[in-house]
Amino acid sequence: MLAQEGPDDRSDSEKAAQRDHFAIAADPIRGRIVVHGGNIGNQWLQDSWQWDGSAWTTVETNSLPARSSHSMIFDPVSERVLLFGGISSGSVVRGDTWM
């Protein structure tokens, strides 16, 4: 997929779905699926999305850096989704953890 120039008129579903090497986790407390990052070609993504069973919506992430090939899991103790590691632009291997 080529980088798009000009206004982005894709639907939220298209923006959330058109990516590779993203992380995904289920949040059973809120009844949502959460997706973060990944890449589209050479573009690294730092956005987060949630699926509630009928629509995708964006999630505020407190400036999570763009990354791909990372992991996410739901922590039932904190009732939060945790994100670990991945690779950021320039092939930098990350070892950080975010809640």
Backbone as CSV, one residue per row, in Angstrom:
resi,resn,N_x,N_y,N_z,CA_x,CA_y,CA_z,C_x,C_y,C_z
1,MET,0.840,-1.167,0.000,0.000,0.000,0.000,0.890,1.236,0.000
2,LEU,0.618,2.188,-0.847,1.399,3.414,-0.932,0.902,4.417,0.085
3,ALA,1.801,5.257,0.551,1.406,6.313,1.486,0.420,7.240,0.793
4,GLN,-0.586,7.651,1.519,-1.624,8.503,0.967,-1.249,9.962,1.147
5,GLU,-1.478,10.764,0.113,-1.249,12.193,0.208,-2.592,12.882,0.282
6,GLY,-2.658,14.012,0.973,-3.900,14.764,1.085,-4.765,14.226,2.203
7,PRO,-6.033,14.688,2.239,-6.941,14.276,3.320,-7.134,12.754,3.361
8,ASP,-7.259,12.231,4.553,-7.480,10.795,4.742,-8.975,10.565,4.873
9,ASP,-9.595,10.094,3.794,-11.040,9.902,3.811,-11.447,8.444,4.030
10,ARG,-10.493,7.620,4.513,-10.842,6.239,4.826,-11.744,6.199,6.060
11,SER,-12.583,5.197,6.142,-13.428,5.027,7.317,-12.578,4.583,8.503
12,ASP,-13.116,4.716,9.724,-12.386,4.260,10.911,-12.055,2.783,10.811
13,SER,-12.969,1.966,10.276,-12.710,0.533,10.125,-11.521,0.285,9.211
14,GLU,-11.419,1.058,8.135,-10.284,0.904,7.224,-8.977,1.334,7.886
15,LYS,-9.002,2.442,8.638,-7.790,2.909,9.313,-7.301,1.893,10.345
16,ALA,-8.219,1.292,11.065,-7.847,0.329,12.104,-7.369,-0.987,11.516
17,ALA,-7.887,-1.382,10.368,-7.621,-2.718,9.830,-6.425,-2.798,8.897
18,GLN,-6.053,-1.744,8.230,-5.015,-1.814,7.195,-3.633,-1.610,7.791
19,ARG,-3.115,-2.664,8.445,-1.797,-2.587,9.081,-1.230,-3.984,9.231
20,ASP,0.078,-4.065,9.362,0.785,-5.327,9.607,1.529,-5.219,10.938
21,HIS,1.871,-6.359,11.513,2.752,-6.451,12.686,2.260,-5.619,13.881
22,PHE,0.952,-5.557,14.068,0.338,-4.833,15.180,0.188,-5.747,16.389
23,ALA,-0.191,-5.162,17.530,-0.492,-5.949,18.727,-1.991,-5.847,18.991
24,ILE,-2.546,-6.908,19.588,-3.979,-6.943,19.869,-4.206,-7.661,21.198
25,ALA,-5.180,-7.179,21.954,-5.515,-7.809,23.237,-7.015,-7.645,23.483
26,ALA,-7.581,-8.612,24.177,-8.987,-8.537,24.577,-9.074,-7.928,25.972
27,ASP,-10.021,-7.018,26.158,-10.302,-6.421,27.468,-11.686,-6.904,27.890
28,PRO,-11.757,-8.004,28.641,-13.055,-8.583,28.991,-13.854,-7.732,29.977
29,ILE,-13.199,-6.880,30.738,-13.904,-6.008,31.683,-14.757,-4.984,30.938
30,ARG,-14.207,-4.416,29.897,-14.901,-3.394,29.123,-15.577,-3.951,27.870
31,GLY,-15.364,-5.250,27.603,-15.967,-5.864,26.423,-15.435,-5.290,25.120
32,ARG,-14.117,-5.110,25.060,-13.488,-4.505,23.886,-12.272,-5.321,23.429
33,ILE,-11.941,-5.160,22.166,-10.682,-5.631,21.594,-9.851,-4.383,21.346
34,VAL,-8.581,-4.395,21.767,-7.711,-3.235,21.621,-6.578,-3.580,20.646
35,VAL,-6.311,-2.689,19.698,-5.253,-2.841,18.698,-4.334,-1.632,18.816
36,HIS,-3.021,-1.886,18.752,-2.071,-0.768,18.779,-0.970,-0.960,17.739
37,GLY,-0.588,0.168,17.129,0.605,0.252,16.301,0.622,-0.643,15.085
38,GLY,1.818,-1.100,14.769,2.052,-1.866,13.554,2.648,-0.967,12.492
39,ASN,2.527,-1.389,11.270,3.029,-0.566,10.184,2.214,-0.799,8.912
40,ILE,2.276,0.214,8.060,1.725,0.134,6.703,2.896,0.443,5.795
41,GLY,3.454,-0.584,5.170,4.664,-0.394,4.375,5.784,0.090,5.262
42,ASN,6.354,1.253,4.946,7.445,1.826,5.745,6.956,2.847,6.764
43,GLN,5.651,2.993,6.928,5.095,3.943,7.892,4.824,3.234,9.215
44,TRP,5.485,3.677,10.286,5.302,3.109,11.621,4.108,3.793,12.265
45,LEU,3.240,3.014,12.903,2.006,3.555,13.476,2.074,3.605,14.997
46,GLN,1.497,4.637,15.585,1.457,4.743,17.033,0.027,4.905,17.536
47,ASP,-0.941,4.692,16.659,-2.333,4.850,17.058,-2.866,3.588,17.740
48,SER,-3.901,3.783,18.542,-4.580,2.672,19.214,-6.068,2.756,18.893
49,TRP,-6.678,1.592,18.734,-8.085,1.481,18.384,-8.748,0.459,19.285
50,GLN,-10.061,0.605,19.481,-10.818,-0.416,20.197,-12.066,-0.765,19.401
51,TRP,-12.430,-2.034,19.480,-13.608,-2.581,18.799,-14.590,-3.019,19.872
52,ASP,-15.800,-2.501,19.822,-16.798,-2.829,20.840,-17.824,-3.849,20.368
53,GLY,-17.571,-4.448,19.224,-18.506,-5.420,18.658,-19.292,-4.858,17.489
54,SER,-19.286,-3.519,17.357,-19.986,-2.932,16.227,-19.243,-1.790,15.547
55,ALA,-18.275,-1.164,16.233,-17.560,-0.043,15.611,-16.160,0.098,16.194
56,TRP,-15.241,0.626,15.364,-13.896,0.972,15.798,-13.886,2.407,16.278
57,THR,-13.204,2.682,17.383,-12.995,4.049,17.847,-11.534,4.188,18.283
58,THR,-11.006,5.400,18.184,-9.621,5.627,18.595,-9.533,5.675,20.117
59,VAL,-8.338,5.371,20.620,-8.070,5.365,22.058,-6.902,6.306,22.320
60,GLU,-7.032,7.184,23.310,-5.915,8.036,23.716,-4.875,7.168,24.423
61,THR,-3.577,7.373,24.105,-2.539,6.471,24.622,-1.400,7.166,25.358
62,ASN,-1.521,8.421,25.708,-0.450,9.114,26.425,0.887,9.039,25.699
63,SER,0.882,9.306,24.411,2.116,9.418,23.613,2.916,8.130,23.497
64,LEU,2.256,7.008,23.363,2.974,5.752,23.105,3.785,5.900,21.821
65,PRO,5.056,5.556,21.827,5.857,5.640,20.594,5.376,4.641,19.533
66,ALA,5.568,5.012,18.273,5.229,4.120,17.165,6.086,2.866,17.253
67,ARG,5.482,1.708,16.921,6.209,0.437,16.990,5.438,-0.645,16.254
68,SER,6.126,-1.740,15.979,5.499,-2.934,15.406,6.109,-4.158,16.072
69,SER,5.532,-5.306,15.810,6.038,-6.582,16.328,6.146,-6.587,17.851
70,HIS,5.216,-5.960,18.525,5.186,-5.895,19.984,4.092,-6.829,20.516
71,SER,3.944,-6.876,21.833,2.962,-7.767,22.460,2.054,-6.969,23.385
72,MET,0.808,-7.418,23.486,-0.132,-6.830,24.440,-0.906,-7.953,25.114
73,ILE,-1.285,-7.702,26.366,-2.064,-8.675,27.120,-2.909,-7.911,28.138
74,PHE,-4.059,-8.464,28.490,-4.897,-7.875,29.527,-4.449,-8.410,30.877
75,ASP,-4.210,-7.503,31.835,-3.824,-7.871,33.202,-5.069,-7.796,34.084
76,PRO,-5.575,-8.936,34.560,-6.803,-8.927,35.355,-6.637,-8.284,36.735
77,VAL,-5.415,-8.200,37.248,-5.195,-7.580,38.553,-5.384,-6.058,38.457
78,SER,-4.714,-5.439,37.488,-4.829,-3.988,37.314,-6.030,-3.607,36.450
79,GLU,-6.616,-4.609,35.779,-7.735,-4.399,34.844,-7.349,-3.426,33.735
80,ARG,-6.109,-3.591,33.239,-5.597,-2.748,32.165,-4.885,-3.608,31.123
81,VAL,-4.781,-3.071,29.935,-4.012,-3.714,28.872,-2.558,-3.276,29.016
82,LEU,-1.638,-4.239,28.977,-0.204,-3.971,29.049,0.411,-4.163,27.666
83,LEU,1.364,-3.315,27.327,2.067,-3.401,26.051,3.551,-3.556,26.357
84,PHE,4.221,-4.461,25.635,5.646,-4.688,25.858,6.409,-4.758,24.544
85,GLY,7.558,-4.091,24.526,8.562,-4.269,23.486,8.170,-3.830,22.097
86,GLY,8.762,-4.520,21.129,8.521,-4.234,19.725,9.738,-3.647,19.053
87,ILE,9.513,-3.183,17.849,10.564,-2.588,17.033,10.046,-1.237,16.550
88,SER,10.850,-0.190,16.710,10.455,1.134,16.219,11.282,1.484,14.986
89,SER,10.988,2.636,14.396,11.668,3.013,13.155,13.177,2.961,13.341
90,GLY,13.868,2.639,12.285,15.311,2.458,12.354,15.700,1.098,12.906
91,SER,14.726,0.194,13.013,14.931,-1.168,13.524,15.449,-1.180,14.957
92,VAL,15.026,-0.199,15.758,15.397,-0.133,17.172,14.532,-1.114,17.948
93,VAL,15.171,-2.060,18.642,14.445,-3.042,19.460,14.117,-2.392,20.798
94,ARG,12.841,-2.422,21.156,12.372,-1.777,22.385,12.140,-2.832,23.460
95,GLY,12.425,-2.499,24.698,12.183,-3.397,25.819,11.340,-2.726,26.890
96,ASP,10.542,-1.731,26.502,9.746,-0.984,27.474,8.372,-1.615,27.679
97,THR,7.737,-1.239,28.782,6.396,-1.717,29.123,5.509,-0.513,29.381
98,TRP,4.294,-0.553,28.846,3.308,0.514,29.024,2.013,-0.073,29.546
99,MET,1.318,0.703,30.366,-0.027,0.345,30.836,-1.027,1.289,30.241
